[in-house]
Amino acid sequence: MDFSSKLLENAVNEVSQLPGIGKRTALRLVLHLLKQPESQTLRLSQSLQKMREEINFCKNCHNISDTTLCEICANPNRDESLVCVVEDIRDVMAIENTSQYRGQYHVLGGKISPMDGVGPMDLNIPTLVEKAKSGKVSEIIFALSSTMEGDTTNFYIFKQIEGTQVTTTTIARGISVGDELEYADEITLGRSILHRIPFETSLKSS
């Protein structure tokens, strides 16, 4: 792809680094920005820079937050004895949209995947184990996607907290095997949360 401007080429190259964005789509987006008022492009760049510099991760659940404690963890009406384990913020948003869950979350930041060089210590697993051993948590819900990596991560955490008094459950398999949680419709996901099953039961049926 030949560019008449090095500035344009650099912008397209940067935008094309985003997931799912190829060079042609990046070019279309950059040209669209050029047609907009300069103030709009400035607001976009400033908001991205501000987000990158000032974003926080909740000290309790590792969710993305504007403050040290996210709105969910800071809400006194949420059940802190109930913890739903998810991969990332997109899963938190998906479950929150169902309006069927009133506990707290624990965002792992990924799944165990040796092929990708991601091990247990690369994720927020140690703090989850601490929660399980604190005596404040009565149930941990595994809500990772039903993939090999998700199941491996569930099992690893299950073995780490084995022997505690915490009940471990997993969302019902209304979610198709291999599907990512964030793409499930709200009704199916909500029912999967409500009809969760003991984690050990899921091991016997898999």
Contacts in CASP RR format, 6 or more apart in sequence:
PFRMAT RR
TARGET T0000
AUTHOR 0000-0000-0000
METHOD contacts of the structure
MODEL  1
MDFSSKLLENAVNEVSQLPGIGKRTALRLVLHLLKQPESQTLRLSQSLQK
MREEINFCKNCHNISDTTLCEICANPNRDESLVCVVEDIRDVMAIENTSQ
YRGQYHVLGGKISPMDGVGPMDLNIPTLVEKAKSGKVSEIIFALSSTMEG
DTTNFYIFKQIEGTQVTTTTIARGISVGDELEYADEITLGRSILHRIPFE
TSLKSS
1 12 0 8 1.000
1 23 0 8 1.000
1 24 0 8 1.000
1 27 0 8 1.000
3 9 0 8 1.000
3 12 0 8 1.000
8 30 0 8 1.000
11 30 0 8 1.000
12 23 0 8 1.000
12 26 0 8 1.000
12 27 0 8 1.000
12 30 0 8 1.000
13 26 0 8 1.000
15 21 0 8 1.000
15 26 0 8 1.000
15 29 0 8 1.000
15 30 0 8 1.000
16 22 0 8 1.000
16 23 0 8 1.000
16 25 0 8 1.000
16 26 0 8 1.000
18 26 0 8 1.000
21 29 0 8 1.000
33 40 0 8 1.000
33 41 0 8 1.000
33 44 0 8 1.000
54 66 0 8 1.000
55 64 0 8 1.000
55 65 0 8 1.000
55 66 0 8 1.000
56 64 0 8 1.000
56 65 0 8 1.000
56 66 0 8 1.000
56 67 0 8 1.000
56 68 0 8 1.000
57 63 0 8 1.000
57 64 0 8 1.000
57 65 0 8 1.000
58 64 0 8 1.000
58 65 0 8 1.000
58 68 0 8 1.000
58 69 0 8 1.000
58 70 0 8 1.000
58 72 0 8 1.000
58 73 0 8 1.000
58 107 0 8 1.000
59 68 0 8 1.000
59 69 0 8 1.000
60 69 0 8 1.000
60 70 0 8 1.000
60 73 0 8 1.000
60 104 0 8 1.000
61 70 0 8 1.000
61 72 0 8 1.000
61 73 0 8 1.000
61 104 0 8 1.000
61 105 0 8 1.000
61 106 0 8 1.000
61 107 0 8 1.000
62 106 0 8 1.000
62 107 0 8 1.000
62 108 0 8 1.000
62 109 0 8 1.000
62 124 0 8 1.000
62 127 0 8 1.000
63 70 0 8 1.000
63 72 0 8 1.000
63 73 0 8 1.000
63 89 0 8 1.000
63 92 0 8 1.000
63 105 0 8 1.000
63 107 0 8 1.000
64 70 0 8 1.000
64 89 0 8 1.000
65 71 0 8 1.000
67 74 0 8 1.000
72 78 0 8 1.000
72 92 0 8 1.000
72 96 0 8 1.000
72 104 0 8 1.000
72 105 0 8 1.000
73 80 0 8 1.000
73 104 0 8 1.000
77 102 0 8 1.000
78 102 0 8 1.000
78 103 0 8 1.000
78 104 0 8 1.000
79 102 0 8 1.000
79 103 0 8 1.000
79 104 0 8 1.000
80 103 0 8 1.000
80 104 0 8 1.000
80 136 0 8 1.000
80 137 0 8 1.000
81 136 0 8 1.000
81 137 0 8 1.000
81 138 0 8 1.000
81 139 0 8 1.000
82 102 0 8 1.000
82 103 0 8 1.000
82 104 0 8 1.000
82 137 0 8 1.000
82 138 0 8 1.000
82 139 0 8 1.000
82 141 0 8 1.000
83 103 0 8 1.000
83 104 0 8 1.000
83 105 0 8 1.000
83 106 0 8 1.000
83 128 0 8 1.000
83 131 0 8 1.000
83 137 0 8 1.000
83 139 0 8 1.000
83 140 0 8 1.000
83 141 0 8 1.000
84 95 0 8 1.000
84 101 0 8 1.000
84 103 0 8 1.000
84 104 0 8 1.000
84 105 0 8 1.000
84 106 0 8 1.000
84 140 0 8 1.000
84 141 0 8 1.000
84 143 0 8 1.000
84 193 0 8 1.000
85 105 0 8 1.000
85 106 0 8 1.000
85 108 0 8 1.000
85 128 0 8 1.000
85 140 0 8 1.000
85 141 0 8 1.000
85 142 0 8 1.000
85 143 0 8 1.000
85 144 0 8 1.000
85 157 0 8 1.000
86 92 0 8 1.000
86 95 0 8 1.000
86 105 0 8 1.000
86 106 0 8 1.000
86 107 0 8 1.000
86 108 0 8 1.000
86 143 0 8 1.000
86 144 0 8 1.000
86 181 0 8 1.000
87 107 0 8 1.000
87 108 0 8 1.000
87 109 0 8 1.000
87 110 0 8 1.000
87 111 0 8 1.000
87 144 0 8 1.000
87 145 0 8 1.000
87 150 0 8 1.000
87 181 0 8 1.000
88 107 0 8 1.000
88 108 0 8 1.000
88 109 0 8 1.000
88 110 0 8 1.000
89 107 0 8 1.000
90 181 0 8 1.000
90 182 0 8 1.000
91 107 0 8 1.000
91 143 0 8 1.000
91 181 0 8 1.000
91 182 0 8 1.000
92 105 0 8 1.000
92 107 0 8 1.000
93 182 0 8 1.000
94 181 0 8 1.000
94 182 0 8 1.000
94 184 0 8 1.000
94 186 0 8 1.000
94 189 0 8 1.000
95 101 0 8 1.000
95 105 0 8 1.000
95 143 0 8 1.000
95 181 0 8 1.000
95 189 0 8 1.000
95 190 0 8 1.000
95 193 0 8 1.000
97 186 0 8 1.000
98 186 0 8 1.000
98 187 0 8 1.000
98 189 0 8 1.000
98 190 0 8 1.000
98 193 0 8 1.000
100 190 0 8 1.000
100 191 0 8 1.000
100 193 0 8 1.000
100 194 0 8 1.000
101 190 0 8 1.000
101 193 0 8 1.000
106 124 0 8 1.000
106 127 0 8 1.000
106 128 0 8 1.000
106 131 0 8 1.000
106 140 0 8 1.000
107 124 0 8 1.000
108 123 0 8 1.000
108 124 0 8 1.000
108 125 0 8 1.000
108 128 0 8 1.000
108 144 0 8 1.000
108 153 0 8 1.000
109 123 0 8 1.000
109 124 0 8 1.000
110 118 0 8 1.000
110 123 0 8 1.000
110 153 0 8 1.000
111 118 0 8 1.000
111 123 0 8 1.000
111 144 0 8 1.000
111 145 0 8 1.000
111 147 0 8 1.000
111 149 0 8 1.000
111 150 0 8 1.000
111 152 0 8 1.000
111 153 0 8 1.000
112 118 0 8 1.000
112 119 0 8 1.000
112 120 0 8 1.000
112 123 0 8 1.000
112 149 0 8 1.000
112 150 0 8 1.000
112 152 0 8 1.000
112 153 0 8 1.000
112 156 0 8 1.000
113 119 0 8 1.000
113 149 0 8 1.000
113 152 0 8 1.000
120 156 0 8 1.000
123 153 0 8 1.000
125 156 0 8 1.000
125 157 0 8 1.000
125 160 0 8 1.000
128 140 0 8 1.000
128 157 0 8 1.000
128 161 0 8 1.000
129 157 0 8 1.000
129 160 0 8 1.000
129 161 0 8 1.000
131 137 0 8 1.000
132 140 0 8 1.000
132 160 0 8 1.000
132 161 0 8 1.000
132 164 0 8 1.000
132 166 0 8 1.000
133 161 0 8 1.000
133 164 0 8 1.000
135 164 0 8 1.000
135 165 0 8 1.000
135 166 0 8 1.000
137 166 0 8 1.000
138 165 0 8 1.000
138 166 0 8 1.000
138 167 0 8 1.000
139 166 0 8 1.000
139 167 0 8 1.000
139 168 0 8 1.000
139 169 0 8 1.000
140 157 0 8 1.000
140 161 0 8 1.000
140 166 0 8 1.000
140 167 0 8 1.000
140 168 0 8 1.000
140 169 0 8 1.000
141 169 0 8 1.000
141 170 0 8 1.000
141 171 0 8 1.000
141 193 0 8 1.000
141 196 0 8 1.000
142 154 0 8 1.000
142 157 0 8 1.000
142 158 0 8 1.000
142 168 0 8 1.000
142 169 0 8 1.000
142 170 0 8 1.000
142 171 0 8 1.000
142 199 0 8 1.000
143 170 0 8 1.000
143 171 0 8 1.000
143 181 0 8 1.000
143 193 0 8 1.000
144 150 0 8 1.000
144 151 0 8 1.000
144 153 0 8 1.000
144 154 0 8 1.000
144 181 0 8 1.000
145 175 0 8 1.000
145 178 0 8 1.000
145 179 0 8 1.000
145 180 0 8 1.000
145 181 0 8 1.000
146 173 0 8 1.000
146 175 0 8 1.000
146 176 0 8 1.000
146 177 0 8 1.000
146 178 0 8 1.000
146 179 0 8 1.000
147 177 0 8 1.000
147 178 0 8 1.000
147 180 0 8 1.000
151 206 0 8 1.000
154 170 0 8 1.000
154 199 0 8 1.000
155 203 0 8 1.000
158 168 0 8 1.000
158 199 0 8 1.000
161 168 0 8 1.000
167 198 0 8 1.000
168 198 0 8 1.000
168 199 0 8 1.000
168 200 0 8 1.000
169 196 0 8 1.000
169 197 0 8 1.000
169 198 0 8 1.000
169 199 0 8 1.000
170 196 0 8 1.000
170 197 0 8 1.000
170 198 0 8 1.000
170 199 0 8 1.000
170 202 0 8 1.000
171 189 0 8 1.000
171 192 0 8 1.000
171 193 0 8 1.000
171 196 0 8 1.000
172 191 0 8 1.000
172 192 0 8 1.000
172 195 0 8 1.000
172 196 0 8 1.000
172 197 0 8 1.000
173 192 0 8 1.000
173 202 0 8 1.000
174 188 0 8 1.000
174 191 0 8 1.000
174 192 0 8 1.000
175 181 0 8 1.000
175 184 0 8 1.000
175 188 0 8 1.000
175 189 0 8 1.000
175 192 0 8 1.000
181 189 0 8 1.000
184 192 0 8 1.000
END
